[in-house]
Amino acid sequence: MTGPTISVDGLRVSAGETELIHRISFDVAAGERLAIVGESGSGKSLTAKAILGLLPPGLSVTGQVRVRGIDPFRANRDELRRLRGPVLGAVFQDPRSSLNPLVRVGAQITEPLRRQGWSRSRARQRAIEVLASMRFDDPEQTLSRFPLTLSGGQRQRVAIAVAAVSRPAALIADEPTSALDVSVQSEVVTLLSEIVGDGALVFITHDLALGSQLCERTIVLDGGEIVAAGPTSQVLGRPQHDSAAALVAATRALELPWDLSVTR
């Protein structure tokens, strides 16, 4: 399919008279990794929820969001069912909120495939494959475990597996590493990029080190507005806006290891 996988055009989100997102626009093509960075309250997660069609009730939306031609705000129930999972996947900050602690890992990974008509045996084999790609030592044994028996990093890898098992055209990752130990964050980011493959990835983060590791293009949000956008090395290496400069300075002050060359 030609054209961008994700297209956001003039998106405006308001709560009453207060604008939370100010007419932002961007596209994400197949195979592209886009980082959306900013401080807390900048509108990062709200943008992610807008793309997913998961904005809280009471907010007004204008502009347009399209994922493979489908607008989640104007889609009917059947269109949303076809969109979420097969076309658009999501990974959130805390896997404890996205994984059911009372349901075995295997059932949670295979559920999206079963809804698409896959046989039980075929879905199970695909679940084993995706867990292996997530570097679980014993994928078959992991299928029978409950999320509560896994470490935080393992739970997040399972959440990524659930989101990616259907090979969606696009994946939204909203602060997927912020609840994890620093020691496993880089590994999770690497696995995330690998499993997305040729799909489009939107990586929401406040961590410039991780964003630069993963994404070749970056958008900086401040107060719901795009204040910088372009190649990651340019936006973060030579920041032209106070917000971008502050994020870079904060990263350097913490002496975090980061590389603007962007590896894929």
C-alpha positions as CSV (number, residue, x, y, z in Angstrom):
1,M,0.0,0.0,0.0
2,T,1.3,3.4,-0.9
3,G,1.2,6.5,1.3
4,P,1.9,6.8,5.0
5,T,0.8,4.1,7.4
6,I,-0.1,6.7,10.0
7,S,-1.2,10.2,9.0
8,V,-2.1,12.9,11.6
9,D,-3.4,16.2,10.0
10,G,-4.2,19.2,12.1
11,L,-5.1,17.2,15.2
12,R,-6.5,19.4,18.0
13,V,-7.7,18.0,21.3
14,S,-9.5,20.2,23.8
15,A,-11.0,20.0,27.2
16,G,-13.7,22.7,27.2
17,E,-11.9,25.9,26.3
18,T,-8.5,24.5,27.1
19,E,-6.4,23.2,24.1
20,L,-4.4,20.2,25.1
21,I,-3.1,19.4,21.6
22,H,-2.6,22.3,19.2
23,R,-3.2,21.3,15.5
24,I,-0.3,18.9,15.1
25,S,0.5,17.1,11.9
26,F,2.9,14.3,11.0
27,D,3.1,11.1,8.9
28,V,4.8,7.8,9.6
29,A,5.7,5.5,6.7
30,A,6.1,1.8,6.7
31,G,9.4,0.8,8.2
32,E,9.9,4.1,9.8
33,R,10.6,4.7,13.5
34,L,9.4,8.0,14.9
35,A,10.1,9.2,18.5
36,I,7.8,11.7,20.1
37,V,9.6,13.2,23.1
38,G,8.8,15.8,25.7
39,E,8.5,16.5,29.3
40,S,5.6,15.3,31.5
41,G,2.4,17.1,30.4
42,S,3.7,17.9,26.9
43,G,0.9,15.9,25.2
44,K,2.9,12.8,24.2
45,S,0.6,10.2,25.7
46,L,-2.5,12.1,24.6
47,T,-1.2,12.0,21.0
48,A,-0.7,8.2,21.3
49,K,-4.2,7.8,22.6
50,A,-5.6,9.9,19.8
51,I,-3.9,7.6,17.2
52,L,-5.3,4.6,19.0
53,G,-8.8,6.1,19.3
54,L,-8.6,5.8,23.1
55,L,-9.0,9.4,24.2
56,P,-10.9,9.8,27.5
57,P,-14.5,10.8,27.3
58,G,-15.3,14.5,27.5
59,L,-12.5,15.7,25.2
60,S,-13.3,17.3,21.8
61,V,-11.3,16.4,18.7
62,T,-10.9,18.1,15.4
63,G,-8.5,17.4,12.6
64,Q,-7.9,13.9,11.2
65,V,-6.0,10.8,12.2
66,R,-5.8,7.9,9.7
67,V,-4.2,4.5,10.1
68,R,-4.1,2.6,6.8
69,G,-6.9,4.9,5.7
70,I,-9.1,4.3,8.8
71,D,-10.0,7.2,11.1
72,P,-10.4,5.8,14.6
73,F,-12.7,8.6,15.6
74,R,-15.2,8.0,12.8
75,A,-14.9,4.3,12.5
76,N,-17.7,2.0,13.4
77,R,-17.3,-1.0,15.7
78,D,-16.4,-3.4,12.9
79,E,-13.8,-1.0,11.5
80,L,-12.2,-0.6,14.9
81,R,-12.1,-4.4,15.3
82,R,-10.3,-4.7,12.0
83,L,-8.0,-1.8,13.0
84,R,-6.8,-2.8,16.5
85,G,-4.6,-5.8,16.5
86,P,-4.3,-6.7,12.8
87,V,-3.4,-3.2,11.7
88,L,-2.5,-1.2,14.8
89,G,-0.9,-2.6,18.0
90,A,-0.1,-0.8,21.3
91,V,2.4,-1.2,24.1
92,F,1.8,0.8,27.3
93,Q,4.0,2.0,30.2
94,D,3.0,-0.6,32.8
95,P,2.4,-4.2,31.6
96,R,0.5,-4.9,34.8
97,S,-2.3,-2.7,33.4
98,S,-2.4,-4.4,30.0
99,L,-1.9,-8.1,31.0
100,N,-4.6,-10.0,32.9
101,P,-2.8,-11.5,36.0
102,L,-5.4,-14.4,36.1
103,V,-4.9,-15.5,32.5
104,R,-2.0,-17.5,31.3
105,V,0.5,-15.9,29.0
106,G,-0.3,-18.2,26.1
107,A,-4.0,-17.4,26.1
108,Q,-3.3,-13.6,26.1
109,I,-0.9,-13.9,23.2
110,T,-3.1,-16.2,21.1
111,E,-6.4,-14.3,21.7
112,P,-5.9,-11.7,18.9
113,L,-5.1,-14.5,16.4
114,R,-8.1,-16.6,17.5
115,R,-10.4,-13.5,17.0
116,Q,-9.0,-13.4,13.4
117,G,-10.0,-17.1,12.8
118,W,-6.7,-18.8,13.4
119,S,-6.8,-22.4,14.6
120,R,-5.7,-23.1,18.1
121,S,-2.6,-25.0,17.0
122,R,-1.6,-22.4,14.5
123,A,-2.0,-19.6,17.0
124,R,0.0,-21.5,19.6
125,Q,2.8,-22.0,17.2
126,R,2.9,-18.3,16.3
127,A,2.9,-17.5,20.0
128,I,5.9,-19.7,20.5
129,E,7.7,-18.0,17.6
130,V,7.0,-14.5,18.9
131,L,8.2,-15.4,22.5
132,A,11.3,-16.9,21.0
133,S,11.9,-13.6,19.1
134,M,11.5,-11.9,22.5
135,R,14.4,-14.0,23.7
136,F,12.6,-16.2,26.3
137,D,14.7,-19.2,27.0
138,D,11.8,-21.6,27.0
139,P,8.9,-20.1,25.0
140,E,6.7,-23.2,25.4
141,Q,7.0,-23.2,29.2
142,T,6.4,-19.5,29.2
143,L,3.0,-20.0,27.6
144,S,1.7,-21.8,30.7
145,R,2.9,-19.2,33.2
146,F,0.9,-16.4,34.7
147,P,2.1,-12.8,34.4
148,L,2.6,-12.4,38.2
149,T,5.3,-15.1,38.0
150,L,7.4,-13.0,35.6
151,S,9.8,-10.2,36.2
152,G,9.0,-6.6,35.1
153,G,11.1,-6.9,32.0
154,Q,9.6,-10.3,31.1
155,R,6.1,-8.9,31.5
156,Q,6.9,-6.1,29.2
157,R,8.3,-8.5,26.6
158,V,5.1,-10.5,26.9
159,A,3.1,-7.2,26.4
160,I,5.1,-6.5,23.2
161,A,4.5,-10.0,22.0
162,V,0.7,-9.6,22.5
163,A,0.8,-6.3,20.5
164,A,3.0,-7.7,17.7
165,V,1.7,-11.2,17.3
166,S,-0.6,-10.2,14.5
167,R,2.2,-8.5,12.6
168,P,0.4,-5.1,12.7
169,A,1.3,-2.5,10.1
170,A,1.9,0.0,12.9
171,L,2.7,-0.1,16.6
172,I,2.4,2.6,19.2
173,A,4.7,2.3,22.2
174,D,3.8,4.7,24.9
175,E,6.6,5.0,27.5
176,P,7.2,1.2,27.3
177,T,10.3,1.2,29.3
178,S,9.7,3.9,32.0
179,A,8.5,1.3,34.6
180,L,11.6,-0.9,34.0
181,D,15.0,-1.0,35.5
182,V,17.6,0.9,33.5
183,S,19.5,-2.4,33.1
184,V,16.8,-3.9,30.9
185,Q,15.5,-0.8,29.1
186,S,18.0,-0.9,26.2
187,E,17.3,-4.6,25.6
188,V,13.5,-4.0,25.5
189,V,13.9,-1.2,23.0
190,T,16.1,-3.3,20.7
191,L,13.6,-6.2,20.8
192,L,10.8,-3.7,20.1
193,S,12.5,-2.5,16.9
194,E,13.3,-6.0,15.8
195,I,9.8,-7.4,16.2
196,V,8.1,-4.4,14.5
197,G,10.3,-5.2,11.4
198,D,8.9,-3.5,8.3
199,G,6.0,-1.9,10.2
200,A,5.8,1.7,11.4
201,L,6.7,2.5,15.0
202,V,5.7,5.5,17.1
203,F,7.9,5.6,20.2
204,I,6.6,7.9,23.0
205,T,9.3,8.8,25.5
206,H,10.8,11.4,27.7
207,D,14.2,9.6,27.5
208,L,16.3,11.0,24.7
209,A,18.9,8.2,25.1
210,L,16.3,5.6,24.2
211,G,14.7,7.7,21.5
212,S,17.9,8.3,19.8
213,Q,18.9,4.6,20.0
214,L,15.7,3.5,18.2
215,C,14.4,6.3,16.0
216,E,15.8,8.1,12.9
217,R,13.2,10.8,13.2
218,T,12.1,12.8,16.2
219,I,9.3,15.2,17.1
220,V,9.6,17.3,20.3
221,L,6.3,18.4,22.0
222,D,5.9,21.2,24.4
223,G,2.5,22.3,25.7
224,G,0.7,20.3,23.1
225,E,2.6,21.9,20.2
226,I,5.4,20.5,17.9
227,V,8.4,22.7,18.6
228,A,11.0,20.7,16.8
229,A,10.8,18.0,14.1
230,G,13.2,16.3,11.8
231,P,16.1,13.8,11.7
232,T,17.0,12.7,15.2
233,S,20.6,13.7,14.9
234,Q,19.6,17.2,13.8
235,V,16.7,17.8,16.3
236,L,18.7,16.5,19.3
237,G,22.2,17.2,18.2
238,R,21.6,20.9,17.4
239,P,18.4,21.8,19.3
240,Q,16.8,25.0,18.0
241,H,14.1,25.3,20.7
242,D,14.4,25.9,24.4
243,S,12.4,22.7,25.2
244,A,14.6,20.5,23.0
245,A,17.7,22.1,24.4
246,A,16.5,21.5,28.0
247,L,15.8,17.8,27.3
248,V,19.3,17.4,25.8
249,A,20.9,19.3,28.7
250,A,19.0,17.1,31.2
251,T,20.2,14.0,29.5
252,R,23.8,15.1,29.5
253,A,23.5,16.2,33.2
254,L,22.5,12.7,34.1
255,E,25.4,11.4,32.2
256,L,23.2,8.9,30.3
257,P,24.9,7.0,27.5
258,W,23.2,8.0,24.3
259,D,24.2,7.9,20.6
260,L,22.7,10.3,18.0
261,S,23.9,8.2,15.1
262,V,20.7,6.1,15.4
263,T,21.2,2.3,15.1
264,R,18.6,0.1,13.5
